[in-house]
Amino acid sequence: MQKIDRLIINSPYEEPKRYWKYDPKTKSFSLAEGRRPAGYVIASERTKTFDDPGVFVQIPLVNTIRPRVKDWRNNERTPYAGVTGITRRLLEHWHNLEERTDKRFFFCQLEAIETLIWLIEAPDPEKTGIDISSDGGEFQRLCSKMATGSGKTIVMAMLIAWQLLNKVTYPQDPRFSKNIFVVAPGLTVKSRLEVLKPSAPGNYYEEFNIIPHGMVEKLRQGKVLIRNWHALQWDTEEQLKKKRSVDKRGAKSDEAYVREVLEDMSNAQNIIVINDEAHHAWRVPAESKIKGIRKEEIEEATKWVGGLDRIHRARGILKCFDFSATPFSPTGKRTTEEALFAWIVSDFGLNDAIESGLVKTPRVVIRDDGELSKEYKSKFYHIYEDATVKGNINRKVEEQEPLPDLIVNAYYFLGKDWDETSKSWKEQNFPVPPVMISVANRTETAARIRYSFQHKKIRIDELCDTDRILHIDSKVLDMAESKEEELGEDEIAVEEDTDDQPVKKLTKTEQAELLRKMVDTVGKTGQPGEKIQKVISVGMLSEGWDAKTVTHIMGLRAFTSQLLCEQVVGRGLRRTSYEVNPETGLFESEYVNIFGVPFTFLPHEDPGEIVPRVESPKVAIEPDMKKKQYEISWPNIIRIDHVYTPQLKIDMESVKPLEIDAYQTPTLAELAPIVEGKPDLSKVSTIDLENYARERRMQRIVFETAVDVYDQMKPNWKGSREFLLSQLIGIVENFLDDGKIRIIPASYSEDELKKRIIYTLNMNKIVQHVWEAVRFENTESIVPVFDPDYPIRSTGNMRTWYTSKPYEVARKSHINFCVFDSKWEATEAFELDRNPHVEAWVKNDHIGFEIAYTFDGVIHKFRPDFIIRLKNKLHLILETKGRDSQKDKTKREFLDEWVKAVNTHGGFGKWAWEVSQHPRDVEGIIEKYVD
């Protein structure tokens, strides 16, 4: 039997190549080549215990779609066949590693969005045999199954960008919509989804570079409405009759209902719907009674889907996209038979996420030196099933009733490990404690757990701190989650308690909101839940709970399916750092230690000991509000407009040559008809551009190049446009005659026909090259154009991120720590902190300061290394560079232009830039600008 010593075996950025395969006969795992089939495991009917081989149920639709999307994506001749120009530009942008830097998309995110695009845009022959089942309603639903922590909110943002940009560009295309209605399961999730609004501060389109440069304005022409499912509720005639109300109006018509629910989108037709945590939205069977399902859950499902039905009748739902880690609906049959949504089109499950390192690695107790269970496992493996536990915690008893010994002992083991982790974090000055969560079977058990810790019946003193224990009242939390908006702090402020003025008593609504905020901010510095270290809950905790500091989980309930395991453990799997080990190309493991949740079908590492080694926490990198005086702001420039001299001139000697590799320019392509999704190679046809090139004389190429440069310049040209075009034609002729274009191999330059083909197919590069030369030499003045919504950005806008890289306290920086990527950076950071002329500085790492530049006809992003504010108020942009390339020189030309534009504007003080070419030259560079 192969022992699992490391669960992370795949890169998060590539399609999984291996997986841990479970053998039900030996109850062991082995490493299999290839990708795990899409599917899930349910407990079999042969046994009441969870420790049985189970039944693996494949998802045939996903397993059919996967290879087709892969072939469509990787086709050498026609990748992404059939897509619009906008969609192709988005796909290329998402895959462009140079654009991504630290915000590269995971494979599962790209596969999820590409699958949806394939279903909508790929040619029909590609989709032969694909039949997507309905949920029984009138509109089509497509479900993306993505494990907790795999980044589905980013996929939603990609989906919205794809829909909105296409509809704005191609308004007559019926496949797209510029009206997006997002439904959330509760207030916590709804608040987090605000990042999907294109104009919202910190929106994901900018934060994760989801749209190409220059498309922001197009995106903002669409509408994104986000509401809780509770907004979809309505009163029926029957319900209205039961109410004692003066208002005797009847139930709302679909028209009135839609106007209320869709607000300023109420006149829109053919709406796109996105259901987040879509497993709440299922159609109730005709008998409307489902065994084991609460009445409230049935009502929620009914109102959610029923509300969408009403919207569809009144306005039309073009497509409904579902996102969920666990898209199951109850069947009313055995508890082992959850019904998987039949419209799932892509799947990246929990096992895949674990093996790709997207979530923490679960570690479960597999053996101990005490009496084993009847399944020959440690009794800590599935605590609830033990005979001394099950009957005991299923009784109605008072909270002071002692817990069974097995539970108490389990808490000693898990608590001791938690205590060691806590001490380690303190030694490393980590600002928040590790968190242990307990999921109980009923409210009485949860109360007994709380009582045991509060009264030190479990003697781990640090874990018994009453102020750091959060006992979640599910009913109270549900009340807060059902609201559309959260209460502000001023709305729930409590008056000071004085002798003649008693403390104000909070209303139920205020209490609910305080609890929600406490739950929502566990492990977040400066927030109400900052110091919480023990969470006790009956349910699965609120949807969207994303505490990254969970290190230990105690399960004290029955686990009759993989679904329940995933829901409980999923609340503790969010990792903190997304840094790849440069040697392995994989994420480093982060761990969560688990008692009582039986991972029978989920692989887990075998540490070889009951108490695994303590893991170091990842440090949070974020603005420090106590160092506000070191905040640095900069103008958020989206482009720079040029005012040109009336008479253009160009020094050909100073113009750098443009190199074009003929190997990178295909001039011939073969096509074959598709039969049953496969190319018929007996009927290959060829497209050869040679004849096309024969018709394109060099003078025509010169003219078209000049026209394209003219189009770039004419918005800011003050004189005669005919005169501008005639000047540009002369400049382009000189450029081509002077041999400024070098084709590799040189033989292509000697063959007139081949040369014209290469020129034609690389027109964008040539135009951009000529335009740069003209622009830099003939600009009279430059005018910066700012982002209309965020004209100024600052270090205070940086979102918290986590790292395990070396770091040091940055004394004069608004950011708490400076993370080092090299010894060179560490040396320069030390100099900036100690230099008497430096007032403030920041390393340009995740803060969003970037300058667009063009190289070889392609737009790139340049992120200089440091921004420094000197005591004389001059801002110095510092780039560190050992060796120079032509690309580096181009970056600095655009940086110089950016600085000149800012200084010309005059509203942001004086700016300058320099290049550090040695770790010890920073002091001299700063001295240069002191006076």
N, C-alpha and C positions, 0 to 999 in steps of 0.2 A: 504493500500500500504506500502510495506517495504521500509524504507528509507536506502539508501546506505551510511553508515557512515564510512565504511572502504572497500576499493576495494581489498586490498591484503588479500586473504583468503586461499592461497595455498602455500606450501613450494616450493621453486624453484628446490629442489633436488628430489621431488617425483612426481608421476603422479597426476595431479589435481584431487581433490576429490569433489569439489563444483564449482559452477559457478553462475554468475548473469544472470538470464534468462529474456529476454524481452517479455512482453505480449503486442502484437499490439493492443488489444482491450482497455486495460487500459492505454497504453503507459507508463508502469511502469516496474520496475525490481523486481524480487523476487529471493531468494537464493535457488538454486536447488542442490540436491545431485547428485553425479556422475560427469562425464566428459562431457564438451560441445561437441556436434557432430562437426566434421570438416565441414566447410562450410563458406559462406559469404553472405552478404545482399546487394541487389541492390534496388535502388529506384523503386517503382512500376510505372505502366503506367497511373494510375488513376489521378495523380496530377503532376503539374509542380513544386510544392514546394518540398523541401527535407524532410519536416516534415510530413511524411506519414508512415504507418506501414511497407512498404517495403516488399520484398520477400526474405525469407531465402532459399538459394540454397545449399543443401548438396553436399559434395564431396564423392560420394558412394565408390569410390575405396579406399580412405583413411579410411573411416569408416569400410570397410571390412578388410583391412590389419591390422589396429591397434590391435584388439583383438588377431589376430593370432600371431603377433610379441610378444605380452604380454605373451601368453601361451607358446610360444617357449622360451622366456627368463626365465620364472618362473617355468618351468617344474621341479618338484622335482627330478625325476629320470635322465632325460637327458636334462638339460638346454643347449640351443644353439646347438641342434642336427644338425649334418652334417658338422659343421665348421672344418676347418683345425686346426692343432695344433697351428700354429702362430696366427690365428684369435682368438682362445680360450684364448691364453695367453694375447693378447691385451685386450679382453673383461674383463678378470679377473683383469687385471692391471687398467683399466679405472674405475672399480667398487670398487677397493680396497681403502677404506677410509683412511687407514694408509698411503698409498702412496700420498694421495691427499692433506692433511693438509689444507692450504688456497687456494688450486687450485682445488677444487672439481668441477666436471662437472655438469651442469644443467641437469635435466631430459630431457628437450627438445633436448639437444645436443646428449645425449645417445640414445634417441629414434630415432632421425634422422639417426645416423650412423648405429644403429642396424637394422633399416628398410632396408637400402641399403644392408647390409650384408645378411639379411634374404632373400632378393630377389635374391642374387647371390649364396648363399651357402646352404640355408636350403634345405632339401630333397623335391623333386618335389611334393609328396603327400600333403605336408604342404601348397603348393601354388595352389592347385586345384581351378579353377574358377577365378584366378587372371588374368585379361586381361588388359594390359597396352596399351593405345592408342598411336598411332604414331603421330608425328607432320607433317607427309606427306613426310618425308625424308627417306633415306636408312639406317640410323643408329638409334639405340634406345636412347631415352632421358628419364632420371628419374629425377624428380624435388622434391627437399625438400623445402617446404614453411616454412620459419622461420621469425618471426617478427623482425623488426629493433631492435638491442640491445640484441638479444638472443644468440649471439655468433656463427654465422655461419662460421667465419674464422677458429675457433677451430675445427668445424666439418670437414671442408675441410682438415685440417692438419691430423685429424684422418683417413679420407678417403685415403689420400695419403700414410700414414704410413701402413694402412691395405693393400693397393695394392702393394706397393714397397716391403715390408717385405715378403709378400706371394710369389711374383714373384721371388725374390732373393733366397728364401728357396726352392720353388717348381718351377723351371724354365720351366717345361713341362706343368704346369697347365694353360690351355687356358683362364681361367676366370680372370686372373690377368695380369697386365702390369707394367713394371718398367720405363715407359715413360709417364709423365703426362704433358699435355698442358693446362695451365690455361689462360682463356681469361677474361680480365678486361674491364669495361666500360669507363675508363678514367685514367689519370696519377695519380690522388690522390689515387684511389683504387689500381692501379698497385703497387705504392710505398708501400702501406700498406701490400700488399700480398707478399712482399719479405720475410716475416717471414715463408712462406711455403717452402722456399728452405732449405734443411737439413743442409747446410753448412753456412747459413747466420748468422751474429751476431744477437743474440736475437731471434733465430728461435723458433717457438712455440713448437717444439718437446721437446726441453729442458726446455723452459720457463714454459710450462704447464705439463711437465712430461708425455708426450703422449706415449712414448715408454718405455718398461721395460729396466732396467739397462743392459748394455752390447750389445744392439742392434743398437747402433749409426752407427757402421761401415757398417752393413748390409744396413741400411737405405740410407747411402750415396752412395751406388752402383747404385741407381736409378737416374733418371734425372727429374727435374721439371723446365719447361720453362713457364715464365709468360709474356704475351704480351697484349698490348691494342688491342681492336677489330679493331682499325684503321690499324694495321699491316696486317689485312686480306683483305684490299681493293686491287683491281686490275683494270686495264683499259681494257675495251672490245675493240674489233676491231672498233666498231662504235665510241667510245670515242677517240681512237687513230687517226682516220681519221680527227676528228674535230681539233686536236691539230696541231699547226704549229711547227713542230719539224723536225730537220735534221735526227734524228733517225727514220728510216722507218721500224724497226723490228715490227713484228706483236705482238698480245697479247701473254702473257706467256702461255706455256703449263701447265697442272696440275703438271707435274714433276718439271719444273723450278719454278713454284709458291711455291710448298711445300718446295723445298730446300731453298728458300728465307725466308719463314715464319717460318719454324721449326728450322732453324739454325743448331746447332750441334746435333739436334734430327732428322734431316731430313732423315736418313736412317732407322729409327725405323719403325716397323710394329705394328699394333694393339695398337693404342695409346688411353689412357684415356683422355677425355676432361672434364674440369670443367669450366662451365660458371658462373661467379659471376655477380650478378644483371642481371639474365638471362631474365628478362622481356623485355630487349632490343633485344633479339634474337628470333624473330618470323617470320614465313613465310608469305610473302605478298600475298594476294589474287590475282587471275589471272588478275582482272581488274586494279590492282596496284594503284588504287586511293581510299583512305579511308577518308571519311568525317571527318574533324576536326583534321587530323593528318598531321603534317608538312612534306614537301618533304624530309627534312634532316633525320627525324625519320624513314621514309620508307627506305631511302638509307642505314641507319645504320643497320636496321634489315636485309635487303637484303644482304649486304656485310658480316655481321657477320655469318648468317646461310649459305649463299652461299660459303663462305670461308671454313667452316667446311665440306661442301659437297665435295669441291675439295680435301681436305685432306683425306676424307674418300675414294674417288675414287682412290687416289694414294697410300695411306698407310693403310687405314682401321682404323676406329674408333671403338674400342672394346665396349665402353659405353660412353655416354655423361651425366654428372651429372650437373643438373641445381640448382642454389641456388638463391632465391629471396624472399623478404617479400611480394611482390605484383606481382605474376606471371600471369599477365593478358596480353592479346594482343587485339588490337582494331579489331572490326568486320566490320566496315564500315556501321553499322546500327545505331540504336539510341545510344545516349551517355550513356544511362543507361544500356547498354548491353555489358559490357566488357566480353570477352571470357576468362575464366580461363583455364590455361594450362590443357590439358586432361591427362597428364602424371605425375600429382602430386601424390606422394606416401606417403608423411608424411606432417602433417600440425600442426604448433604451431603458431596460429595467434596473432594479436595484443591484442585481448581480453584476451587470455590465458596468454600472457606476462604481461599484466597489473595486472591480478589477482594473478600471481605468483611473482610479485614485480621485474621482470627482467628489467622493464623500469619505468620511472617516472609516478606518478599517475596524470592523467589529471584532472584539475578542470575548469569547464566552468561556465560562468555567467548564472544563470537560472532565476533570477528575479531582478527587480529594482523598484524604486518608481515612475518611469515615465510612459508615455503612452506605453502600450504593443503593440506588433505586432498583425497582424490579426490572428496569431496562438496562441495568448494569452501567448506569451513568451516575455522575454526582447528583445528589438531590437538589443542589443549587441550580441545576440545568433548567428544570421546569418546576419551580417551587410549589406552585399552585396545585399540582397533581399529587403531591405527597398526602398520604392518608391523615397525617396530623395537622395538615393545613387546610385542605379543601373544605371540610365541614365546619371548621373553626371560623373561618373568615366569611362564611356565607350566612352568618347569624346576625340578627338585630341585637346589638349589645351596646353598652355605654363605652365611651371613648377610653375610659381608664382600664378596661378589660385588657389584661396582658396579651401581647401577640404570641403566637406559637414559637417555641424555641428555635425551630428551623429558620423562621423569618428573622428572629433576633440575631441568630448566628450568621445568617447571610449578610445582614447589615454590618456586623462586626468585620467580616472579611472585606466587603465592598467599601465600608466606611474607613477601614484602616488604609486601604489603597488610596482612597480619596484624600485622606489626611496627609499621606506622603506626597501626593501630587500638590496639595495646597501649600505645604512647606516649601516644596521646590519652586513653585510659582512666586512665593513671597521672597525667597532668596534672590530670585531674578528680577525683583521689583515689578512684577506684573501687577497692573492696577486693579484687576478684578479677580475673584476667586473662581476655581473650577466649580462646576455645577453637577449635582446628582439629582436625577429625576426619578420619582416613584410613580408607577401607574397601577392603581388599585382596582379591585373588582367592584366595589360599592362604596358609598359615602361613609358608612360606618368603619370600614377598613381604613380609609384615608384618615378619618378622625383619630383612630387608634395609632396610626403611624405618627401623626403630628404630636399626639399626647406623649408617645414614647420618647420622642426626641426633645420636646419641650421640657419634660420632667426627668431627662437624663436616665431613662430606663435602658437606653443604649448608650453606653458610656464612652462616647467619643466627643469630648468636650467641645472641640471646635465646630463640629457639625450640629451641636445642640443649641447654638446661639439663636434664641427665639426671634430676634429682629431680622435674622437672615433666612428664615424659613417662610416659604410662600405656599400656603394651602389654597388651592384654587377651588372656589365654589362655582361649579359649572353653570348653574342657573343664573347667577349674578353675571358671570362672564358672557353668557349668551345674550343677556339683556344689553350689555354694552356693544357687543358685536353686531347687534341688529340695527344700530343707529346708522344714519347716513353720514353724519359728521361727528368728529370727536370734540369733546368739550375742551375749551382753552383753559390754561391754568388759572386765569383770572375768574373763570366761571365756577371754579370749584375751590376757590381760596377759602381757607378756614381762619376765622377771626382768632386773635390772641385771647388766651384765657386769663382774665383778671378777676380781682375779688368781687367786683360788682357786675362783671360782664362774662357770663359763662361761655365756654367754647361752642361755636356754632355746630349744630348737628347736621351731618351730611344727608342729603336726600338719597333715595335708592339709586337714582340715576347717577348722582355724583360718586357714590360708592362703587358702582359698576365701572364707571370710567376710570377711577383710580386703580381698580384691580386690573383693568385691561392694560393701562399704561405700565403698571408694574410687570405684568406678564410679558408685554411686548418689548420691554427694555432690559430683560435679564442679561447680565454680562456686558452692558454698554456703559462706558464711563460717563459720569455726569448726569445719568438718567435715574429715574425712580427705582429701577430694578438692578442698579449697579452692583450692590453688595449681596444680592440673593445667591445662596449656595445650595439650598435644598428646596426642590419643587415637588409638591405632592398633588396628584390629580387623579380623578376617577376616569374621565374621558381621555382622549388622545392628545390633549392640549389643543389650544386654538389653532385653526388653519393658518398657515403662514408664519407660524412660530419659528424663528430662525436663529435662536441663540447659538452662537458658535463656540461657547465655552463649556458645553456639556461633555463631561468625561466619563460619567458613570450612570448606568440605568438599572433600576430594579423593577422587574415585572412581577406583579402579584395578582394575576388574573388568569383565566383560561385562555389558551392560544390554540384555536382549532383550525387555523388556516394560515397560509403564508401571508395573506392580506393583513391579518391582525398583527403579525410580526413586523411587517413592513411599516404599518402605521405607527406602532409604538417606537420602534427603533429609529424610524425615519426622523423623529423629532430630535434625535441626538447625533445625527450624522453630518451636519453641515460643518465643513472644514474651514480653517481660518486662512491658510496660505495656499496660493496657487503658483508656486515657484517650482520649475522643473529642475531636477538634478541634471546638471550639464553632462555628467558621465553616463547616466543611464537613459536620459530622455524621458524619465518618468517622474511623477509626483512622489515626494517623500511621504511616508505613512504618517497619518495622524490617527490616534486611537480613541475608541470609546469602549469601556469595559462593562460587560453585561452579565447580570444574574437574572435567572427566572424567565428569560425569553428564549424558547428553544429553537435555535436556528437549524432545524433538521435538514432543510433543503437549501439553506444558504451557506456557502463556504465561509469558513472563518479560520483565522490563523491559530496554529497550535503553539503557544508560547513555551510549552513544556513545564510550566509551573503555574500555581494557582494565582499568585500575585505577580503580574507582569512588571517589567521595568517602568519607572516613571517617565512620562514623556515631557519634554520641554514645551512650554507654550510658545506660540508665535506672537511676536510683538506687534501691536497695533500702531500704524503710522498715521498720524492725524494732526490737524491744527491744535495748538495748545492755547486755550482761551486766556490763560494767565500771561501769555506772551504776545498779547494783541499789539503791543507797540512795535513788534517786528513784522507785522503784516506787510506784504508787498503787493501792490496792484499794478496792472498793466493794461493798456488798451487792447480790446478784443477786435482785431482788424480782420475782416473777411476778404478784403481785396484792396489793392492800391490802384487808383486811377491816375493816368498820366496826361499831362498837357504837353504837346509836342512843339518843337520849333517849326516855323513855317517852311524852312528849307531843310530837307533831310540830307544828311551826309553820313558816310560810313567808311571807316578806315579798314580796308580788307586785311591789312597786315595784322591788325589786332584781333580779328575775328577768329575764334578757335574753330578748327575743322570739325565736321560732323562725320562720325564713323558709322556705317551701316553694314551689318553682317547679313549677306545674302542667304545664309543658312537659316536665319530667323524669319525669312520672308517666303512662304510657300507661293508657288506660281502655278501649281497644277493640283487638281483634286479629282478623285474618282467617287462616283455615287452608285448605289445599288438599291433596287426597290426592296421594301420591307414586306416579308411574308410571314405572318404569325409572329411578328415581333423580331424576326431575324433577317439579315440582309441576304438577298439572292445573288451570289457572286457570279452566276452565269450570265447576268444581264448588267454588267458594269458599264457605266458611261463616264466620260472624262470631261472635265472643264479645264481648258488650257487658256491662259491669259495672253498667249503670244499674239494672237490675232487682234486682241483688244489693244495691245501695246503698239501694233503697227499703225493703228489709227491715231495714236496720240503723239503728235509731233512735239519736238522739244519746245517750240514756241508756245504751244498750248499749255504745256506743263508750267512754263514760266508765268504765263498769264494767270492760270488758276492758282498758283502759289501766291502771286502778288495780290489776287483778289481775297484770298483767305487771310493774309496779313492785313490787308485793308479793312476787312470785317472786324478784326481785333482792335484796330486803331480808330476807326471812324467815329465812335461815340464821343471821343475826347479831342477830335480834330477840329480846329477852329476855322481853318481856311477852306479853299475850294477842294471838294472831294475828288474832282477829276484830276486836279494837279497832284493830289496825294497818290492816286492810283498810278499815274504816269511815273512819278518818282520811284514808287515801289517796284514797278516793272523793271526799271533800269537797275535798281539795287539787286533784285533777284537774278537778272542776267549776269551781272558782275560776279555774284556769289557762285553761280554755277560755272561760269567761265574760268574763275580763278582756282578751280579744283578744290573748293572747300568741302566737297562731299567725297569721302573716301569709302569706296565699296570693297568689302572683303568677300571673296578673293579679287585681286586687282584685274583679273581677266574680264570681270563684269563691266568695268569702266571702259574697257577697250571695245566691247561689243555694244554698239549703239542701241540695238533692240533690247538686250538684257538690261542695259542701263536705264532705259525709259520705263521698263517694267518695275525695276526696283524703286525708281523715283516716284512712280505713281502709287505704289503700294505703301510707301513710307512718307506720304504727303504730310501727315500731321507732324512728324518729327522735323521735316524740313521747314514747314511753316513756323513751328515753335522756335526753331533755331534762328531763322532769319528775324523773326519778330523780337526775340531777345536782343539780338545785335542792334537792331534799329532802336529799340526802346531804351536801352542803356546809354546809347550814344546821342540820342536826339530828344531827350526829355527836358522840357523847360521847367516844369514843376510837377510835384506829385501830391496827391490828395488821398489820405487814408479813408476808407469806408468801413464803418464800424457795424458790428452785429446790432440790429435795431433793438433786440430784446435784452442782450447782455453786452452793452458797449464796453463795460469794464469787468475784468475778472481779477481775482486775487487769491492768495494762498488760503484765505478763509473758505473758499469754495471747494477745496479738496475733499473728496470722500475718503473715509477711513479705509485703509488696506492693511494687509498683514504680511509679515515676512519672517524668514528665518535667517536671512543674510546678516553679515556683520553690521553693526550700527553703533552710533554714539550719540549722546545728548548733544543737540545743536543749540548752543547757548544764545546766539543772536538770530536764531531762525524761528519763525512763527510755527513751523512744523516741529513736533516734539523730538524726533530723532532724525539724523541723517543716515540713510542706508548707503553702504559702500559697495560699489561694483568692482572697485580696483583699489590698490594701495595708493595709486596716484590721486584718486578722488579723496581718500582719507587724509592725505598730506595737505591737499588744498583746502579741505573743510577745516582742518586744524588752523591753518593760516588765516582763513576768513573769520573764525571765531576769536582769534587773538589780536588781529590787526586793529590798531587804534583808529584808523580812518574808516573802518567799516561800521555802519550803523545797523544794518540788517542784511541778511542774505538767505537764499533758499536754493536747494538743489532742485533742478527742474525734473522732478520724478513724481508722476501721477498728478501734477498740479494743473496740467492742461495748457501750458504755454507752448505754442507751436507756430511756425511760420511756413506758409505754403511756398513751394518753389517748383520750378519745372526743369526736368533733366531728360534729355533724349525724347522730348515730346510728351512726357508723362508727368502729371502733377504728383508731387511727393510732399511729405511733412517733415520739417526740420525742427528738432527739439534741442536747443542749446543747453549746455550742462548746468550753468548757474546764473541766477540773477542776483546782483549785489547792489544795495543802496548805500552810497557813501555818506559821510556826515555832511558833506557839502550839497547833499540831496541829488547828486547825479546818480542815475541808474546805469550800471555797467553789466552788459550781457557777456558772460565769459564762456567760451567754448574750449574744451581741452582736446588737443589733437597732436599725436606724435608724427604720423606721416600724412602727407597730403595727396589726394587724388583729384582728378578733374571734377568729380562730383562734389567733393568738399569745397572746392573753389567756387562752384556754382551756388552752393548753399550760402556761402558768405556774400556773394553778390546780392542775393535776395535779402539776406540779413542786413546788409548795408543799406539797401533801399528801404527796408522796414524802419530802421533807425532814422534815416533822413526824413521819412514821411511823418514819423512821430514828432521829431524836432521841429519840422516845418509847421505842423498843426499847432504846437505850442501849449496845448492844454494839459500835458502830462509831464512837464519838467524836461530836463535835459537827459538824453540817453546816449550811450556809446557802446561799442562792442570791441572785444579783443579776443585773440587766440592764445591760449597757454600752450607752449610747446615743450615745457619741462615742468616737473612738479614744483621746482623751487623758483619759478619766475613770477609767481602771482604777486609777491610783495612789490616787485619792481613795476609790474603792470598797474597796480593800485596807485603807487607813487606818481605815476605818469598823469593821473587824473585828479590828484588831490587839489591842485591849484587851478 
